[in-house]
Amino acid sequence: MTHWLYLPELASTGTAAVLVETEAAHAVRARRLRVGDVVCVFDGAGRTAAARISEVVKRPLEVHLTVEAQQHWAPPAARIHLASALPKGDRQTTMLDMVTQLGITDFTPVNFERSISRVSTGSQDRWRRVLIESCKQSQRSWMPLVHSSMDLGDWISDPTDDGVVNLVAHKEGESRNTVIEESLGGAKQVRLLVGPEGGFSESELARLDHTQATLVSLGEGVLRVEAAAVALTALVTRTLADSRIRSQPDKGSA
Ligand code: SAM
């Protein structure tokens, strides 16, 4: 398997590039890469390139690369925007790691009446590191965008254009796959909402009932925030992938 390394300045890089600090350490110490090894560098904005390690300088640590032709990948056909309550502590990074691997394109932390955790100083930097590692792991050339936190009211009143589908994780919601598949038909953007540990309040549920959102059940168990976020994202990415395959012309038919 080709190792992926993050090179945010790839667009302006010619045939030579140097990795320093975290990325250099990741390449040499964690991945044990050596001169002559070929890696894939990516910038998180759709650009990738094959690159060969030409030199490793020990102090300060630097990994020199010879970069080959770049490729620019189209953004995902449908944006998947996860808006979620923040789980506590390390479970935030677990959630972001997994939903990034699954293919979200955007993340917004949402404050609810019963929210316990809020965005803290350093969250953005910590999350960014997680997103980079998850993109490497899942070989995703587009890194999710992290937006500022918002209140539920802002999420509800966000202008929704044609092609925007809203799905809300709720244990008593819809569980028939056919209904969820139908609601995702032709979606250009899917907005996912996951509530806090204490659940949605009655008034929040009443407000959500008046939006053009489908409440989706993810099974009978009460899931933690991050489990619900991962399950809902997996349901959506799988359903979208399946509908794209089915909408392709059958090459075998006359
Ligand atoms: N005591 C809360 C309640 O009963 O609503 C539990 C909230 S749960 C820990 C956190 C969030 O995960 C919920 O607000 C909901 O969005 C989502 N969730 C949990 N279990 C779910 C399920 N089985 N189906 C769909 N969403 C679920």
py3Dmol code that shows the C-alpha trace and the ligand (Angstrom):
import py3Dmol

protein = """\
ATOM      1  CA  MET A   1       0.000   0.000   0.000  1.00  0.00           C
ATOM      2  CA  THR A   2       1.324   3.446  -0.905  1.00  0.00           C
ATOM      3  CA  HIS A   3       1.732   5.710   2.133  1.00  0.00           C
ATOM      4  CA  TRP A   4       0.012   9.088   1.980  1.00  0.00           C
ATOM      5  CA  LEU A   5       1.718  12.225   3.302  1.00  0.00           C
ATOM      6  CA  TYR A   6       0.227  15.699   3.694  1.00  0.00           C
ATOM      7  CA  LEU A   7       1.759  18.504   1.638  1.00  0.00           C
ATOM      8  CA  PRO A   8      -0.601  21.503   1.815  1.00  0.00           C
ATOM      9  CA  GLU A   9       1.529  23.596  -0.579  1.00  0.00           C
ATOM     10  CA  LEU A  10       1.412  20.918  -3.311  1.00  0.00           C
ATOM     11  CA  ALA A  11      -0.329  23.247  -5.808  1.00  0.00           C
ATOM     12  CA  SER A  12       2.675  25.588  -5.861  1.00  0.00           C
ATOM     13  CA  THR A  13       5.293  22.820  -5.611  1.00  0.00           C
ATOM     14  CA  GLY A  14       7.417  22.029  -8.640  1.00  0.00           C
ATOM     15  CA  THR A  15       9.349  18.790  -8.902  1.00  0.00           C
ATOM     16  CA  ALA A  16      11.036  19.196  -5.503  1.00  0.00           C
ATOM     17  CA  ALA A  17       9.420  19.400  -2.048  1.00  0.00           C
ATOM     18  CA  VAL A  18      10.545  19.075   1.567  1.00  0.00           C
ATOM     19  CA  LEU A  19       8.530  17.628   4.453  1.00  0.00           C
ATOM     20  CA  VAL A  20       9.381  18.945   7.908  1.00  0.00           C
ATOM     21  CA  GLU A  21       8.248  18.494  11.519  1.00  0.00           C
ATOM     22  CA  THR A  22       5.151  16.274  11.985  1.00  0.00           C
ATOM     23  CA  GLU A  23       4.951  14.974   8.423  1.00  0.00           C
ATOM     24  CA  ALA A  24       8.675  14.237   8.235  1.00  0.00           C
ATOM     25  CA  ALA A  25       8.524  12.432  11.597  1.00  0.00           C
ATOM     26  CA  HIS A  26       5.451  10.520  10.489  1.00  0.00           C
ATOM     27  CA  ALA A  27       7.237   9.384   7.303  1.00  0.00           C
ATOM     28  CA  VAL A  28      10.534   8.360   8.893  1.00  0.00           C
ATOM     29  CA  ARG A  29       9.661   7.308  12.462  1.00  0.00           C
ATOM     30  CA  ALA A  30       6.099   5.997  12.214  1.00  0.00           C
ATOM     31  CA  ARG A  31       6.124   4.646   8.645  1.00  0.00           C
ATOM     32  CA  ARG A  32       9.878   3.845   8.545  1.00  0.00           C
ATOM     33  CA  LEU A  33      10.135   5.158   4.980  1.00  0.00           C
ATOM     34  CA  ARG A  34      13.600   5.431   3.423  1.00  0.00           C
ATOM     35  CA  VAL A  35      15.368   7.003   0.425  1.00  0.00           C
ATOM     36  CA  GLY A  36      13.949   5.523  -2.785  1.00  0.00           C
ATOM     37  CA  ASP A  37      10.489   4.798  -1.345  1.00  0.00           C
ATOM     38  CA  VAL A  38       7.547   6.122  -3.343  1.00  0.00           C
ATOM     39  CA  VAL A  39       4.716   7.882  -1.477  1.00  0.00           C
ATOM     40  CA  CYS A  40       1.573   9.790  -2.411  1.00  0.00           C
ATOM     41  CA  VAL A  41       1.466  13.442  -1.359  1.00  0.00           C
ATOM     42  CA  PHE A  42      -1.894  15.234  -1.071  1.00  0.00           C
ATOM     43  CA  ASP A  43      -3.021  18.765  -0.208  1.00  0.00           C
ATOM     44  CA  GLY A  44      -6.521  18.052   1.144  1.00  0.00           C
ATOM     45  CA  ALA A  45      -8.037  20.107  -1.669  1.00  0.00           C
ATOM     46  CA  GLY A  46      -8.223  17.384  -4.285  1.00  0.00           C
ATOM     47  CA  ARG A  47      -4.612  17.408  -5.462  1.00  0.00           C
ATOM     48  CA  THR A  48      -2.340  14.348  -5.263  1.00  0.00           C
ATOM     49  CA  ALA A  49       1.022  13.331  -6.743  1.00  0.00           C
ATOM     50  CA  ALA A  50       3.375  10.393  -6.593  1.00  0.00           C
ATOM     51  CA  ALA A  51       6.706  11.370  -5.000  1.00  0.00           C
ATOM     52  CA  ARG A  52       9.990   9.572  -4.375  1.00  0.00           C
ATOM     53  CA  ILE A  53      12.063  10.184  -1.246  1.00  0.00           C
ATOM     54  CA  SER A  54      15.391  11.547  -2.480  1.00  0.00           C
ATOM     55  CA  GLU A  55      17.071  12.406   0.826  1.00  0.00           C
ATOM     56  CA  VAL A  56      16.464  12.234   4.587  1.00  0.00           C
ATOM     57  CA  VAL A  57      18.249  14.902   6.653  1.00  0.00           C
ATOM     58  CA  LYS A  58      18.526  14.000  10.350  1.00  0.00           C
ATOM     59  CA  ARG A  59      18.887  17.382  12.194  1.00  0.00           C
ATOM     60  CA  PRO A  60      16.558  19.133  11.841  1.00  0.00           C
ATOM     61  CA  LEU A  61      14.542  16.277  10.378  1.00  0.00           C
ATOM     62  CA  GLU A  62      13.664  16.855   6.722  1.00  0.00           C
ATOM     63  CA  VAL A  63      12.370  14.497   4.060  1.00  0.00           C
ATOM     64  CA  HIS A  64      13.225  15.633   0.529  1.00  0.00           C
ATOM     65  CA  LEU A  65      10.952  14.486  -2.267  1.00  0.00           C
ATOM     66  CA  THR A  66      11.032  14.369  -6.041  1.00  0.00           C
ATOM     67  CA  VAL A  67       7.439  15.066  -7.039  1.00  0.00           C
ATOM     68  CA  GLU A  68       5.971  13.599 -10.207  1.00  0.00           C
ATOM     69  CA  ALA A  69       2.935  14.744 -12.255  1.00  0.00           C
ATOM     70  CA  GLN A  70       0.030  16.042 -10.176  1.00  0.00           C
ATOM     71  CA  GLN A  71      -3.550  14.907 -10.434  1.00  0.00           C
ATOM     72  CA  HIS A  72      -6.564  16.961  -9.439  1.00  0.00           C
ATOM     73  CA  TRP A  73      -9.589  14.989  -8.358  1.00  0.00           C
ATOM     74  CA  ALA A  74     -13.158  16.260  -8.685  1.00  0.00           C
ATOM     75  CA  PRO A  75     -14.867  17.002  -5.357  1.00  0.00           C
ATOM     76  CA  PRO A  76     -17.379  14.387  -4.118  1.00  0.00           C
ATOM     77  CA  ALA A  77     -20.591  14.318  -6.176  1.00  0.00           C
ATOM     78  CA  ALA A  78     -22.702  15.112  -3.106  1.00  0.00           C
ATOM     79  CA  ARG A  79     -21.556  17.089  -0.065  1.00  0.00           C
ATOM     80  CA  ILE A  80     -22.201  15.346   3.248  1.00  0.00           C
ATOM     81  CA  HIS A  81     -22.351  17.908   6.036  1.00  0.00           C
ATOM     82  CA  LEU A  82     -22.397  16.468   9.548  1.00  0.00           C
ATOM     83  CA  ALA A  83     -23.769  18.859  12.168  1.00  0.00           C
ATOM     84  CA  SER A  84     -23.510  17.281  15.570  1.00  0.00           C
ATOM     85  CA  ALA A  85     -23.442  17.823  19.293  1.00  0.00           C
ATOM     86  CA  LEU A  86     -19.909  17.371  20.602  1.00  0.00           C
ATOM     87  CA  PRO A  87     -19.334  14.196  22.576  1.00  0.00           C
ATOM     88  CA  LYS A  88     -17.084  14.414  25.619  1.00  0.00           C
ATOM     89  CA  GLY A  89     -13.250  14.446  25.497  1.00  0.00           C
ATOM     90  CA  ASP A  90     -11.466  11.949  23.280  1.00  0.00           C
ATOM     91  CA  ARG A  91     -14.735  10.785  21.782  1.00  0.00           C
ATOM     92  CA  GLN A  92     -14.709  13.961  19.656  1.00  0.00           C
ATOM     93  CA  THR A  93     -11.592  12.820  17.829  1.00  0.00           C
ATOM     94  CA  THR A  94     -12.945   9.269  17.512  1.00  0.00           C
ATOM     95  CA  MET A  95     -16.050  10.664  15.849  1.00  0.00           C
ATOM     96  CA  LEU A  96     -14.142  12.963  13.479  1.00  0.00           C
ATOM     97  CA  ASP A  97     -11.683  10.232  12.565  1.00  0.00           C
ATOM     98  CA  MET A  98     -14.411   7.772  11.630  1.00  0.00           C
ATOM     99  CA  VAL A  99     -16.754  10.128   9.774  1.00  0.00           C
ATOM    100  CA  THR A 100     -13.801  11.471   7.772  1.00  0.00           C
ATOM    101  CA  GLN A 101     -12.824   7.950   6.749  1.00  0.00           C
ATOM    102  CA  LEU A 102     -16.447   7.417   5.714  1.00  0.00           C
ATOM    103  CA  GLY A 103     -16.436  10.544   3.554  1.00  0.00           C
ATOM    104  CA  ILE A 104     -18.068  13.591   5.162  1.00  0.00           C
ATOM    105  CA  THR A 105     -17.160  16.828   3.393  1.00  0.00           C
ATOM    106  CA  ASP A 106     -18.113  19.293   6.174  1.00  0.00           C
ATOM    107  CA  PHE A 107     -18.428  19.292   9.947  1.00  0.00           C
ATOM    108  CA  THR A 108     -20.194  21.792  12.190  1.00  0.00           C
ATOM    109  CA  PRO A 109     -20.439  21.456  15.986  1.00  0.00           C
ATOM    110  CA  VAL A 110     -23.985  22.318  17.110  1.00  0.00           C
ATOM    111  CA  ASN A 111     -25.074  23.645  20.511  1.00  0.00           C
ATOM    112  CA  PHE A 112     -28.331  22.213  21.860  1.00  0.00           C
ATOM    113  CA  GLU A 113     -30.302  23.006  25.036  1.00  0.00           C
ATOM    114  CA  ARG A 114     -28.832  19.894  26.654  1.00  0.00           C
ATOM    115  CA  SER A 115     -25.312  20.169  25.231  1.00  0.00           C
ATOM    116  CA  ILE A 116     -22.568  19.455  27.729  1.00  0.00           C
ATOM    117  CA  SER A 117     -19.407  19.813  25.622  1.00  0.00           C
ATOM    118  CA  ARG A 118     -18.590  22.988  23.674  1.00  0.00           C
ATOM    119  CA  VAL A 119     -15.750  23.904  21.341  1.00  0.00           C
ATOM    120  CA  SER A 120     -12.673  24.746  23.428  1.00  0.00           C
ATOM    121  CA  THR A 121      -9.375  26.476  22.734  1.00  0.00           C
ATOM    122  CA  GLY A 122      -7.201  24.148  20.750  1.00  0.00           C
ATOM    123  CA  SER A 123     -10.120  22.073  19.402  1.00  0.00           C
ATOM    124  CA  GLN A 124      -9.592  23.266  15.839  1.00  0.00           C
ATOM    125  CA  ASP A 125      -5.864  22.396  15.816  1.00  0.00           C
ATOM    126  CA  ARG A 126      -6.471  19.005  17.418  1.00  0.00           C
ATOM    127  CA  TRP A 127      -9.266  18.215  14.962  1.00  0.00           C
ATOM    128  CA  ARG A 128      -7.201  19.312  11.971  1.00  0.00           C
ATOM    129  CA  ARG A 129      -4.479  16.806  12.912  1.00  0.00           C
ATOM    130  CA  VAL A 130      -7.127  14.081  13.149  1.00  0.00           C
ATOM    131  CA  LEU A 131      -8.585  14.977   9.756  1.00  0.00           C
ATOM    132  CA  ILE A 132      -5.157  14.803   8.120  1.00  0.00           C
ATOM    133  CA  GLU A 133      -4.461  11.372   9.611  1.00  0.00           C
ATOM    134  CA  SER A 134      -7.924  10.083   8.627  1.00  0.00           C
ATOM    135  CA  CYS A 135      -7.488  11.319   5.034  1.00  0.00           C
ATOM    136  CA  LYS A 136      -4.155   9.490   4.876  1.00  0.00           C
ATOM    137  CA  GLN A 137      -5.704   6.331   6.278  1.00  0.00           C
ATOM    138  CA  SER A 138      -8.678   6.334   3.913  1.00  0.00           C
ATOM    139  CA  GLN A 139      -6.731   7.864   0.977  1.00  0.00           C
ATOM    140  CA  ARG A 140      -9.108  10.793   0.579  1.00  0.00           C
ATOM    141  CA  SER A 141      -7.795  13.698  -1.460  1.00  0.00           C
ATOM    142  CA  TRP A 142     -10.475  16.118  -0.133  1.00  0.00           C
ATOM    143  CA  MET A 143     -10.222  16.995   3.558  1.00  0.00           C
ATOM    144  CA  PRO A 144     -13.482  17.911   5.333  1.00  0.00           C
ATOM    145  CA  LEU A 145     -14.061  21.596   6.098  1.00  0.00           C
ATOM    146  CA  VAL A 146     -14.625  22.382   9.773  1.00  0.00           C
ATOM    147  CA  HIS A 147     -17.055  25.265  10.348  1.00  0.00           C
ATOM    148  CA  SER A 148     -17.644  27.429  13.411  1.00  0.00           C
ATOM    149  CA  SER A 149     -20.133  26.093  15.938  1.00  0.00           C
ATOM    150  CA  MET A 150     -23.775  27.107  15.579  1.00  0.00           C
ATOM    151  CA  ASP A 151     -27.020  26.849  17.540  1.00  0.00           C
ATOM    152  CA  LEU A 152     -29.804  24.535  16.441  1.00  0.00           C
ATOM    153  CA  GLY A 153     -31.829  27.582  15.321  1.00  0.00           C
ATOM    154  CA  ASP A 154     -29.091  28.501  12.820  1.00  0.00           C
ATOM    155  CA  TRP A 155     -29.049  24.942  11.465  1.00  0.00           C
ATOM    156  CA  ILE A 156     -32.828  25.012  11.024  1.00  0.00           C
ATOM    157  CA  SER A 157     -32.901  28.428   9.362  1.00  0.00           C
ATOM    158  CA  ASP A 158     -29.921  27.792   7.054  1.00  0.00           C
ATOM    159  CA  PRO A 159     -31.202  28.412   3.519  1.00  0.00           C
ATOM    160  CA  THR A 160     -31.878  25.083   1.877  1.00  0.00           C
ATOM    161  CA  ASP A 161     -31.696  25.021  -1.898  1.00  0.00           C
ATOM    162  CA  ASP A 162     -33.006  22.378  -4.241  1.00  0.00           C
ATOM    163  CA  GLY A 163     -31.013  19.198  -3.875  1.00  0.00           C
ATOM    164  CA  VAL A 164     -30.407  19.643  -0.135  1.00  0.00           C
ATOM    165  CA  VAL A 165     -31.646  16.742   1.982  1.00  0.00           C
ATOM    166  CA  ASN A 166     -31.851  16.979   5.789  1.00  0.00           C
ATOM    167  CA  LEU A 167     -31.622  13.835   7.919  1.00  0.00           C
ATOM    168  CA  VAL A 168     -31.895  13.930  11.709  1.00  0.00           C
ATOM    169  CA  ALA A 169     -30.760  10.985  13.868  1.00  0.00           C
ATOM    170  CA  HIS A 170     -33.654  10.123  16.159  1.00  0.00           C
ATOM    171  CA  LYS A 171     -34.379   6.722  17.727  1.00  0.00           C
ATOM    172  CA  GLU A 172     -38.121   7.001  17.045  1.00  0.00           C
ATOM    173  CA  GLY A 173     -37.587   8.094  13.437  1.00  0.00           C
ATOM    174  CA  GLU A 174     -37.950   6.357  10.098  1.00  0.00           C
ATOM    175  CA  SER A 175     -36.256   2.983   9.791  1.00  0.00           C
ATOM    176  CA  ARG A 176     -37.381   1.796   6.354  1.00  0.00           C
ATOM    177  CA  ASN A 177     -34.432   1.812   3.926  1.00  0.00           C
ATOM    178  CA  THR A 178     -36.714   2.532   0.984  1.00  0.00           C
ATOM    179  CA  VAL A 179     -37.884   5.835   2.512  1.00  0.00           C
ATOM    180  CA  ILE A 180     -34.314   6.903   3.269  1.00  0.00           C
ATOM    181  CA  GLU A 181     -33.183   5.885  -0.245  1.00  0.00           C
ATOM    182  CA  GLU A 182     -36.045   7.877  -1.783  1.00  0.00           C
ATOM    183  CA  SER A 183     -35.271  10.957   0.268  1.00  0.00           C
ATOM    184  CA  LEU A 184     -31.633  10.847  -0.915  1.00  0.00           C
ATOM    185  CA  GLY A 185     -32.532  10.594  -4.620  1.00  0.00           C
ATOM    186  CA  GLY A 186     -30.814  13.394  -6.560  1.00  0.00           C
ATOM    187  CA  ALA A 187     -29.227  14.901  -3.432  1.00  0.00           C
ATOM    188  CA  LYS A 188     -26.446  17.423  -4.067  1.00  0.00           C
ATOM    189  CA  GLN A 189     -25.941  18.035  -0.383  1.00  0.00           C
ATOM    190  CA  VAL A 190     -26.995  15.940   2.595  1.00  0.00           C
ATOM    191  CA  ARG A 191     -27.158  17.656   5.976  1.00  0.00           C
ATOM    192  CA  LEU A 192     -26.979  15.271   8.938  1.00  0.00           C
ATOM    193  CA  LEU A 193     -27.948  16.267  12.464  1.00  0.00           C
ATOM    194  CA  VAL A 194     -27.066  14.343  15.642  1.00  0.00           C
ATOM    195  CA  GLY A 195     -28.268  15.427  19.084  1.00  0.00           C
ATOM    196  CA  PRO A 196     -26.475  15.663  22.452  1.00  0.00           C
ATOM    197  CA  GLU A 197     -25.984  13.012  25.172  1.00  0.00           C
ATOM    198  CA  GLY A 198     -29.143  14.213  26.927  1.00  0.00           C
ATOM    199  CA  GLY A 199     -31.131  13.991  23.663  1.00  0.00           C
ATOM    200  CA  PHE A 200     -33.220  16.645  21.908  1.00  0.00           C
ATOM    201  CA  SER A 201     -35.552  18.618  24.182  1.00  0.00           C
ATOM    202  CA  GLU A 202     -39.306  18.557  23.499  1.00  0.00           C
ATOM    203  CA  SER A 203     -39.181  22.069  22.055  1.00  0.00           C
ATOM    204  CA  GLU A 204     -36.227  21.189  19.811  1.00  0.00           C
ATOM    205  CA  LEU A 205     -38.104  18.153  18.515  1.00  0.00           C
ATOM    206  CA  ALA A 206     -41.156  20.307  17.865  1.00  0.00           C
ATOM    207  CA  ARG A 207     -39.019  22.776  15.891  1.00  0.00           C
ATOM    208  CA  LEU A 208     -37.381  19.947  13.920  1.00  0.00           C
ATOM    209  CA  ASP A 209     -40.835  18.561  13.128  1.00  0.00           C
ATOM    210  CA  HIS A 210     -41.580  21.769  11.245  1.00  0.00           C
ATOM    211  CA  THR A 211     -38.490  21.535   9.057  1.00  0.00           C
ATOM    212  CA  GLN A 212     -38.115  19.646   5.840  1.00  0.00           C
ATOM    213  CA  ALA A 213     -36.090  16.966   7.584  1.00  0.00           C
ATOM    214  CA  THR A 214     -36.503  13.215   7.758  1.00  0.00           C
ATOM    215  CA  LEU A 215     -36.012  11.751  11.238  1.00  0.00           C
ATOM    216  CA  VAL A 216     -33.977   8.569  10.841  1.00  0.00           C
ATOM    217  CA  SER A 217     -33.811   5.678  13.304  1.00  0.00           C
ATOM    218  CA  LEU A 218     -30.506   3.841  13.527  1.00  0.00           C
ATOM    219  CA  GLY A 219     -31.837   0.891  15.483  1.00  0.00           C
ATOM    220  CA  GLU A 220     -33.417   0.128  18.830  1.00  0.00           C
ATOM    221  CA  GLY A 221     -30.424   0.860  21.041  1.00  0.00           C
ATOM    222  CA  VAL A 222     -29.611   4.280  22.459  1.00  0.00           C
ATOM    223  CA  LEU A 223     -26.368   5.188  20.708  1.00  0.00           C
ATOM    224  CA  ARG A 224     -23.744   7.582  21.954  1.00  0.00           C
ATOM    225  CA  VAL A 225     -23.360  10.761  19.920  1.00  0.00           C
ATOM    226  CA  GLU A 226     -20.303   9.524  18.038  1.00  0.00           C
ATOM    227  CA  ALA A 227     -21.840   6.102  17.320  1.00  0.00           C
ATOM    228  CA  ALA A 228     -24.981   7.764  15.940  1.00  0.00           C
ATOM    229  CA  ALA A 229     -22.862  10.133  13.789  1.00  0.00           C
ATOM    230  CA  VAL A 230     -20.845   7.246  12.370  1.00  0.00           C
ATOM    231  CA  ALA A 231     -23.916   5.049  11.761  1.00  0.00           C
ATOM    232  CA  LEU A 232     -25.833   7.843  10.017  1.00  0.00           C
ATOM    233  CA  THR A 233     -22.841   8.825   7.862  1.00  0.00           C
ATOM    234  CA  ALA A 234     -22.262   5.183   6.877  1.00  0.00           C
ATOM    235  CA  LEU A 235     -25.940   4.770   5.991  1.00  0.00           C
ATOM    236  CA  VAL A 236     -25.844   7.850   3.754  1.00  0.00           C
ATOM    237  CA  THR A 237     -22.511   7.182   2.009  1.00  0.00           C
ATOM    238  CA  ARG A 238     -23.517   3.572   1.333  1.00  0.00           C
ATOM    239  CA  THR A 239     -26.951   4.560   0.008  1.00  0.00           C
ATOM    240  CA  LEU A 240     -25.516   7.314  -2.221  1.00  0.00           C
ATOM    241  CA  ALA A 241     -22.850   4.949  -3.616  1.00  0.00           C
ATOM    242  CA  ASP A 242     -25.482   2.320  -4.312  1.00  0.00           C
ATOM    243  CA  SER A 243     -27.818   4.775  -6.075  1.00  0.00           C
ATOM    244  CA  ARG A 244     -24.934   6.037  -8.251  1.00  0.00           C
ATOM    245  CA  ILE A 245     -24.083   2.479  -9.323  1.00  0.00           C
ATOM    246  CA  ARG A 246     -27.724   1.781 -10.122  1.00  0.00           C
ATOM    247  CA  SER A 247     -28.106   5.001 -12.128  1.00  0.00           C
ATOM    248  CA  GLN A 248     -25.150   4.129 -14.406  1.00  0.00           C
ATOM    249  CA  PRO A 249     -26.080   2.691 -17.814  1.00  0.00           C
ATOM    250  CA  ASP A 250     -25.843  -1.094 -17.988  1.00  0.00           C
ATOM    251  CA  LYS A 251     -22.937  -1.644 -20.435  1.00  0.00           C
ATOM    252  CA  GLY A 252     -24.012  -5.229 -21.032  1.00  0.00           C
ATOM    253  CA  SER A 253     -27.418  -4.384 -22.481  1.00  0.00           C
ATOM    254  CA  ALA A 254     -28.065  -3.754 -26.174  1.00  0.00           C
TER     255      ALA A 254
END
"""
ligand_1 = """\
27
SAM
N -31.349 9.966 26.340
C -31.238 10.471 25.007
C -32.509 10.213 24.223
O -33.199 9.255 24.583
O -32.766 10.885 23.214
C -30.063 9.815 24.316
C -29.392 10.698 23.375
S -28.155 9.873 22.433
C -26.946 9.537 23.630
C -27.438 11.172 21.479
C -28.003 11.362 20.101
O -27.679 10.254 19.280
C -29.507 11.503 19.993
O -29.949 12.822 20.264
C -29.758 11.097 18.549
O -29.538 12.171 17.674
C -28.710 10.028 18.338
N -29.187 8.654 18.555
C -28.929 7.846 19.601
N -29.474 6.639 19.412
C -30.104 6.666 18.223
C -30.848 5.712 17.456
N -31.083 4.488 17.875
N -31.336 6.111 16.256
C -31.107 7.354 15.787
N -30.420 8.281 16.466
C -29.912 7.955 17.657
"""
view = py3Dmol.view(width=600, height=400)
view.addModel(protein, "pdb")
view.setStyle({"model": 0}, {"cartoon": {"style": "trace"}})
view.addModel(ligand_1, "xyz")
view.setStyle({"model": 1}, {"stick": {}})
view.zoomTo()
view.show()
